[in-house]
Amino acid sequence: MRKPIRTAVTGTCALILPLALAACSVDDSSVGAASDSSRKPKPGASAAIALASPDAALQAKVPKQYAGKEVVMGISEYAPYVTFGSGGDITGLVPDLDKQLSSMLGLKITERKTTFDATIPGIKSGRIDLSAPVGDFVERQTEVDLTDFAQSNVTVMVNSQKSFLPKAGSDLCGRKVGVEKGAGTQNVIAALTERCEKDGKSAVQDQVFNDLPSAALALQSSRIDAVAAPSASNTAASETSGGRFKTVEIKDMLDLPAATAIYGIVSKKDSGLAPVLAEALQKLYDNGTYNKLFDKWDLPLSTVEKEKITVNGSRQSQSG
């Protein structure tokens, strides 16, 4: 499952709702959310984290097709990993990581907006060179390389102005649940539907949206009953909703396919860039920058151990 945020306007109220499933299915985090301009760092966390020094040894390992050239990072909104501000600024954990990697590897990483479902086709065609965060599933490993750097779990967000508050996966049977197109969360809901029907209950009515902010808008207007997305995006949306939304983690859904995931940075298959990114991230881990960045964006539960920062390290399938 992967997991984005956008601005919803209702009357005089503007909401930025982060919801992104763009790659995986979930996100194990406690997040704040965006304001009208951008997602803010965790209160009290230092916004000024020193850039890593250029690393000559790593720069020598960068594949020739990337060395000294512009490297395009395709991103979709998924707070707090990526947030698009109303003034055009882009903030979040991923842009901060881009700055660190650019400095270490001598690359000019340029962020370009894209939709999550266009990520892997864009990598394969060469339209973009990187994208993050994307869930690392074995099916994806046959098409692209993923440099693992974070982890995630699926959650359910509901409209707190309504009486519906699911406590078990079966409570979603027969309900309209929003998911992001192309995200692993679609697999989560498909598996939940099978469970519902096996128990003689109505199927989950999955409602597919191009992005999670659109799903949040549908939830706000009561066109759907819930949004299934990673905890980072759902929690961020809830915390900035002024009490309109509530996010819950449903324990008996976590064993469904794609309900938990490792997040990676996607790069072209066998291009040689993925292992260089892994080594750079490991060095950021060693010098403390990795954890400082995750803490800055209030994602301490999404970190992984150093040994899990690797290429195509997940053995998880989207289908089971």
N, C-alpha and C positions, 0 to 999 in steps of 0.2 A: 504494500500500500504506500502510496506516497502522500504527500500532503503539503495550500496557498492563502490570500486575503485581499479584500477590495472594499471600496467605499459604497455603502448603501445609503440612499437618501429617502427619508420618509418625512414628509412635511418639512418641519424646520430642523429635523434631527439628521445628522450624518453619522453613519456607523462604518467602521472599517472592520471587516470580518475575515480573519485569517482561517482558511480551511484548505489544506492541500494534501492531496493523496497522490500526487504526481509521481509515484514511483514505487510506492510501497503501500502499506496499508495503515500504518500507525506511527505514533510517536510518543515515547515514554517520557513525557515532560510535564513540567508545571510552568506555564507561560503566562505572561501578561499579554497585552495586545497592542494594536496600533491606535494611534490617534488620528486626527484628520489629516496629519501630514505624513507620519511614518510610524512604524513600530519602534518604540523606545527601548533602550537597554534596561536591564533590571535596575531598579532604584538602588543607589549606593554602589553599584558596580562601576569600575573605572571605564570610561568610554575611550580613554587614551591608552592603548596597549601598544608597546613599542613594536615596530616592524622588525622582522627577522633580517639579519644581515645577508647579503648575497653569499651564496654557497658555491664556490668554484667547482668543487667535486660533483655536486649535483647538477650544476649547469652543463658539465661535460657529458652527463648521461642523458640530457634531453635529446630526443630524436631529432635528426636534422630537419625534418619537415616542419618542426615547430620552433626550432631555435631562432631567436631574433625576429620572430614574426608575431603578428597579432593572433591571439588565441581567443576564440569566441566562446563564452560561457552562456549557453541558453538557459534562461530562468523563467519560471512562472511564479506567481505570487503565492507564498506559503509561509506566513509569519510563524515564528520569528526567524525562520531560515532566510526568507526573502520577503521584503515589503516594498511596494511601490508607493512613494509619497505623492501627494497631490501636486507638488511642485516639480515632479519629474525625478526626484532623488530616489536612489535605491539603497535600502539599508538591510541589515540582518546578518546572521552568522555567515552565510555563504559569501556575500560581498567582502566581509572582513577576512575570511579565509583566502579569498582571491587576492587580496592585497598582500597577505603574508607569502603566498605561493609565488606571486609575481616578483616580489623582492628577492626571495631565495633563488628562484630558478631563472631570473633574468627574462621573464616573459611579460608581454603586455596582454593581460587578460581583460577582455572587453565583454561586458554583460549585455546580452540582447534578449528582449522579451520574446517568449514563445509559449505555446500551450503544452501541457504535460504530455498529451498523446502524440505530439509532434517531436518529442525529444529523441527517441531512438531512431526514427526515420531521418531526422536531421543530422544525427551523428554519423549514420551510415552513408548518407549522401555527401557529407562534408560541408553542409550548410552551417553547422556549428561543430565545435571541437570538444566541448565539455558540457555537462549539465549536472546539477545537484539541487536538492537531494533526490536520489532515485533508489527505490527498493532493490536490493540485490537478491534476485531469485535465479535459480538455475536456468530457467527458460531464457532469461535475458543474457546470461553469460555466453550463450551460443552466438549472440549477435553483437554484443559490445563487451568491453571490459569495465568492471566496477571497482573502484578503489574505496573500500569500506572505511567509514569514519564515524558513524553514529548508529543509534538504534531507535526503534519505535513500536508503539502498540495502538491498536484501534480503539476509538471511543465513540460514544453516541451523544450528540447534542440535541436538546429538545427546547421547545418554547416554554419558558417558565411561567408564562401567562396562561398556559393551558394546564389541564389536570393530568396529562399523559406523562408519566415518569417510569420508564422501563427499568425493571430490576433483574430481568433474565432475558436471554435472547428470544425466548418464546413470546415475550411481550411485543415483539416487533412483527410477529406473524400477522399478515393481513394489513399492515400499516404501510404508508408511503414513506420511503426512506431515500434521501438524496445522497448520491455518490458522484465522484468526479470521473469524467470520461477517461478511460485508459488506465485508471489507477487500480492497484491491487485490491482496493476496497470493494470493487465490483465482484471480485472472487469471494470475498468475505460474505457479501449479501447473497450471492448465488448458493454458497454452501449452507447459509442459514435457511434459505428457502427450502433446500432439500430436507433439512432437519424438520422444518415446520410441516412439510407435506408428509414426511414419514410418520409424524405424530398426529396426522389427520387434521392439521390446521391449514389455514389459508397461506398462500405464498406471500413473501414480502414483496411489496410493489416498489421495485427499485425505480427511482427517478434519476436519470443520468443528466448531469450538467457539464458544460464545457469547463467550468472552474468552480471552486468551492464557494467563493463569494456569492455566486449566483444561487447556489444551493442555500446559503444562509438567508438570502433575500426571500426565497420561497418559504423557508421555515418561518421567517418573521411575518409573512403575510398569510400563514396557515395553509399554504398550498401543499405542504408536506408535513409529516409528523415528526421527523427526526433527520439528522444529518450524520452519516457514518464517515469518520475521518480520523486521522492521527490525533493524539492528544495535544500535540503542540498547537495545531491550527484550531481545533475545537476549543481548547482552554483559552487561547488568546481571544477568540471571538466572544466567548462567554464573559471574560473579564472586562471587555471593553463594551459590552452591550447594555450597560446600565441596568442589569438585572433581567433583561429580556430573555437571555438564554442560560441554560444550565448544561454542563457537560458531565456525563457519568461514564465510568468504566464498568462494563458488564463482564464479570469474570468468566461466565460460561461461553463467551464468544471468543476468548483468547486462544482457544484450541482450534478454531476454524482456519482453513487455508488462507494465508496472507494476512492474518490478523496481527501478527507480529512480524517485524522485518528489521533487517540491517540496511542502513542507508549508505549509498556509495556515491562517488563522483564518477559519472559515466564518461568514457573516452572510446575512441575507435578501436575495434577489436585488433589485437596483436600489433598496435602501432608503437608499443614500447613506452608510451607516456604514463600508463597506469602505475607501473612499479616505481617510477620516479616520483610520482605524486605520493605514493605510499611512504617512500623513504622520507620525503619532505615532511609529511604529516607526523611521522614517528619522531622526527627531530623537534617539531613543534610540541609534541607530547613531552619529550625529555626536558625541554627548557621551560615548561610550564605554560606556554602560550595557548596550547590546545584547551586546557581546562579553564584558563582565564576567559577565553572567548565563549565557551559554553556557559560559564557562569554569568558573563556579561549579558547574554541573551536569555538568561533564566532557563537554561536547558541542562542542568546538572545530571538529570536522570537519563539523558540521551547519550552520554559519553560511553565509549567502549574502552576496554583495556588495550594497552599498546600492541599486544600480540594479535589483536583482532583488526588492527589497521593493516589490511593486506589486500591483495587483488583477488576478486572472485572468491572470497572466503566463505560465503554462505552456501549451505547445502539445502536451503529451504526452497520448496516449490510453491508456485502460486496456486496450484490445484490440489495440494494436499501434503 
